[in-house]
Amino acid sequence: MDAGTDECLDCLATKCCSDAAACFEESACTGQWGTYQSCVHDPKTVDPSGCYSDFTRAGAGDAASGAGPHEALYKCIAFFCKACGAPGVL
């Protein structure tokens, strides 16, 4: 699993450990994470917050199920792990 930066990896380990572990145990979520981190770190990316939005939507599943099984991870990243590329909380 590539967290993108050591600071991101450290934050996931300390703030989002069980939520991140649950995601990275699933190949689909791990793949979505990789796509998200590639987007965030691509110098051609104009809107990194769009990368986060795409990541959370990719894991949302169907509309009836809400934000999907990894909602806790998305929230943890948004509130605690800006180093992972999350946009600021408004």
Accessible surface in RSA format (square Angstrom, percent):
REM  Atomic radii and reference values for relative SASA: ProtOr
REM  Chains: A
REM  Algorithm: Lee & Richards
REM  Probe-radius: 1.40
REM  Slices: 20
REM RES _ NUM      All-atoms   Total-Side   Main-Chain    Non-polar    All polar
REM                ABS   REL    ABS   REL    ABS   REL    ABS   REL    ABS   REL
RES MET A   1   115.70  59.9  35.44  23.5  80.26 191.1  43.65  37.1  72.06  95.5
RES ASP A   2   102.40  71.7  92.13  91.7  10.27  24.3  40.37  95.0  62.02  61.9
RES ALA A   3     5.50   5.1   1.27   2.0   4.23   9.6   1.27   1.8   4.23  11.2
RES GLY A   4    30.50  37.6   0.00   N/A  30.50  37.6   4.13  11.3  26.36  59.0
RES THR A   5    57.42  40.8  44.38  45.0  13.04  31.1  55.23  74.2   2.19   3.3
RES ASP A   6   116.89  81.9 110.52 110.0   6.38  15.1  32.05  75.4  84.85  84.6
RES GLU A   7   123.57  70.9 116.48  88.1   7.09  16.9  41.46  80.2  82.12  67.0
RES CYS A   8     0.59   0.4   0.59   0.7   0.00   0.0   0.59   1.5   0.00   0.0
RES LEU A   9    79.08  44.0  79.08  56.6   0.00   0.0  79.08  55.5   0.00   0.0
RES ASP A  10    87.85  61.5  86.02  85.6   1.83   4.3  24.76  58.3  63.09  62.9
RES CYS A  11    18.23  13.8  13.59  15.2   4.64  10.9  12.66  32.1   5.57   6.0
RES LEU A  12     3.79   2.1   3.57   2.6   0.22   0.5   3.73   2.6   0.06   0.2
RES ALA A  13    59.85  55.0  42.23  65.2  17.62  40.1  47.12  66.4  12.72  33.7
RES THR A  14   108.36  77.1  73.36  74.4  35.00  83.4  70.55  94.8  37.81  57.2
RES LYS A  15   120.82  58.9  93.84  57.6  26.98  64.2  45.93  41.3  74.88  79.8
RES CYS A  16     1.95   1.5   0.00   0.0   1.95   4.6   1.95   4.9   0.00   0.0
RES CYS A  17    76.86  58.1  69.89  77.9   6.97  16.4  18.93  48.0  57.92  62.5
RES SER A  18    87.57  74.0  75.02 100.1  12.55  28.9  52.76 112.3  34.81  48.8
RES ASP A  19    42.78  30.0  39.14  39.0   3.64   8.6   4.25  10.0  38.52  38.4
RES ALA A  20     6.59   6.1   6.59  10.2   0.00   0.0   6.59   9.3   0.00   0.0
RES ALA A  21    45.76  42.1  37.51  57.9   8.24  18.8  44.88  63.2   0.88   2.3
RES ALA A  22    45.75  42.1  40.56  62.6   5.19  11.8  43.36  61.1   2.38   6.3
RES CYS A  23     0.00   0.0   0.00   0.0   0.00   0.0   0.00   0.0   0.00   0.0
RES PHE A  24    44.26  22.1  22.49  13.9  21.77  56.7  22.86  13.9  21.41  61.3
RES GLU A  25   146.78  84.3 108.30  81.9  38.48  91.6  45.96  88.9 100.82  82.3
RES GLU A  26    77.83  44.7  73.05  55.3   4.79  11.4  34.28  66.3  43.56  35.6
RES SER A  27   102.28  86.4  81.68 109.0  20.60  47.5  53.69 114.3  48.60  68.1
RES ALA A  28    65.07  59.8  51.95  80.2  13.12  29.8  63.35  89.2   1.72   4.5
RES CYS A  29     2.58   1.9   1.85   2.1   0.72   1.7   2.19   5.5   0.39   0.4
RES THR A  30    45.47  32.3  43.11  43.7   2.36   5.6  41.97  56.4   3.50   5.3
RES GLY A  31    41.40  51.1   0.00   N/A  41.40  51.1  37.70 103.5   3.69   8.3
RES GLN A  32    45.01  25.2  38.76  28.3   6.25  14.9  18.53  39.4  26.48  20.1
RES TRP A  33     2.08   0.8   2.08   1.0   0.00   0.0   2.08   1.1   0.00   0.0
RES GLY A  34    30.75  37.9   0.00   N/A  30.75  37.9  29.29  80.4   1.46   3.3
RES THR A  35    97.90  69.6  90.60  91.9   7.30  17.4  67.99  91.3  29.90  45.2
RES TYR A  36     3.66   1.7   0.19   0.1   3.47   9.0   3.43   2.6   0.23   0.3
RES GLN A  37     6.22   3.5   5.40   3.9   0.81   1.9   5.75  12.2   0.47   0.4
RES SER A  38    77.34  65.4  62.47  83.4  14.88  34.3  40.03  85.2  37.32  52.3
RES CYS A  39    40.72  30.8  32.87  36.7   7.85  18.4  18.24  46.2  22.48  24.2
RES VAL A  40    26.07  17.2  12.06  10.9  14.01  33.8  12.06  10.5  14.01  38.0
RES HIS A  41    86.67  47.4  61.15  42.5  25.52  65.3  46.34  47.8  40.33  46.9
RES ASP A  42    57.19  40.1  48.75  48.5   8.44  20.0  12.68  29.9  44.51  44.4
RES PRO A  43   133.65  97.4  93.45  85.2  40.20 146.1 106.46  87.9  27.20 169.0
RES LYS A  44   175.52  85.6 152.55  93.6  22.97  54.7 105.94  95.4  69.58  74.1
RES THR A  45    37.26  26.5  13.16  13.3  24.10  57.4  15.03  20.2  22.23  33.6
RES VAL A  46   145.08  95.5 115.10 104.2  29.98  72.2 120.67 104.8  24.41  66.2
RES ASP A  47    82.63  57.9  75.11  74.8   7.52  17.8  32.48  76.4  50.15  50.0
RES PRO A  48    61.15  44.6  61.15  55.7   0.00   0.0  61.15  50.5   0.00   0.0
RES SER A  49    45.74  38.6  39.64  52.9   6.10  14.0  22.81  48.6  22.92  32.1
RES GLY A  50    23.40  28.9   0.00   N/A  23.40  28.9  23.38  64.1   0.03   0.1
RES CYS A  51     2.69   2.0   0.47   0.5   2.22   5.2   0.91   2.3   1.79   1.9
RES TYR A  52    27.49  12.8  27.49  15.6   0.00   0.0  22.09  16.6   5.40   6.7
RES SER A  53    41.27  34.9  38.48  51.4   2.79   6.4  24.61  52.4  16.67  23.4
RES ASP A  54    77.18  54.1  72.25  71.9   4.93  11.7  27.98  65.8  49.20  49.1
RES PHE A  55     4.13   2.1   0.02   0.0   4.11  10.7   3.67   2.2   0.46   1.3
RES THR A  56    29.58  21.0  26.86  27.2   2.72   6.5  15.02  20.2  14.56  22.0
RES ARG A  57   153.45  64.4 140.05  71.4  13.40  31.9  70.56  96.4  82.89  50.2
RES ALA A  58    58.15  53.5  26.83  41.4  31.32  71.2  40.45  57.0  17.70  46.9
RES GLY A  59     9.79  12.1   0.00   N/A   9.79  12.1   6.74  18.5   3.05   6.8
RES ALA A  60    24.91  22.9  24.91  38.4   0.00   0.0  24.91  35.1   0.00   0.0
RES GLY A  61    62.47  77.0   0.00   N/A  62.47  77.0  39.54 108.5  22.93  51.4
RES ASP A  62    93.04  65.2  79.82  79.4  13.22  31.3  47.22 111.1  45.82  45.7
RES ALA A  63   104.06  95.7  69.22 106.8  34.84  79.3  80.14 112.9  23.91  63.3
RES ALA A  64   104.54  96.1  59.78  92.3  44.76 101.8  72.44 102.0  32.10  85.0
RES SER A  65    69.67  58.9  37.42  49.9  32.24  74.3  46.78  99.6  22.89  32.1
RES GLY A  66    46.70  57.6   0.00   N/A  46.70  57.6  39.53 108.5   7.17  16.1
RES ALA A  67    39.13  36.0  26.71  41.2  12.42  28.3  32.20  45.3   6.93  18.3
RES GLY A  68    15.86  19.6   0.00   N/A  15.86  19.6   4.50  12.4  11.36  25.4
RES PRO A  69   107.50  78.3  66.67  60.8  40.83 148.4  80.78  66.7  26.72 166.1
RES HIS A  70    10.87   5.9   8.56   5.9   2.31   5.9   8.87   9.1   2.01   2.3
RES GLU A  71    66.14  38.0  65.66  49.7   0.48   1.1  13.60  26.3  52.54  42.9
RES ALA A  72    54.66  50.3  44.56  68.8  10.10  23.0  49.78  70.1   4.88  12.9
RES LEU A  73     0.74   0.4   0.45   0.3   0.29   0.7   0.45   0.3   0.29   0.8
RES TYR A  74     9.68   4.5   9.68   5.5   0.00   0.0   9.64   7.2   0.05   0.1
RES LYS A  75   110.32  53.8 108.81  66.8   1.51   3.6  64.44  58.0  45.87  48.9
RES CYS A  76    10.69   8.1   7.38   8.2   3.31   7.8   7.43  18.8   3.26   3.5
RES ILE A  77     0.00   0.0   0.00   0.0   0.00   0.0   0.00   0.0   0.00   0.0
RES ALA A  78    14.93  13.7  14.93  23.0   0.00   0.0  14.93  21.0   0.00   0.0
RES PHE A  79   120.10  60.1  97.71  60.5  22.39  58.3  97.96  59.4  22.14  63.4
RES PHE A  80   118.97  59.5  94.61  58.6  24.36  63.4  98.97  60.0  20.00  57.2
RES CYS A  81     1.04   0.8   0.00   0.0   1.04   2.4   1.04   2.6   0.00   0.0
RES LYS A  82    88.89  43.4  75.63  46.4  13.27  31.6  74.28  66.9  14.61  15.6
RES ALA A  83    32.08  29.5   7.66  11.8  24.42  55.6  20.89  29.4  11.19  29.6
RES CYS A  84     0.05   0.0   0.00   0.0   0.05   0.1   0.05   0.1   0.00   0.0
RES GLY A  85    14.98  18.5   0.00   N/A  14.98  18.5  11.91  32.7   3.06   6.9
RES ALA A  86    10.89  10.0   0.00   0.0  10.89  24.8   0.00   0.0  10.89  28.9
RES PRO A  87    43.25  31.5  31.66  28.9  11.59  42.1  42.40  35.0   0.85   5.3
RES GLY A  88    53.60  66.1   0.00   N/A  53.60  66.1  29.18  80.1  24.43  54.7
RES VAL A  89    81.25  53.5  47.85  43.3  33.40  80.5  52.33  45.5  28.91  78.4
RES LEU A  90   215.00 119.7 150.29 107.5  64.70 162.7 180.44 126.7  34.55  93.0
END  Absolute sums over single chains surface
CHAIN  1 A     5171.2       3810.5       1360.7       3180.3       1991.0
END  Absolute sums over all chains
TOTAL          5171.2       3810.5       1360.7       3180.3       1991.0
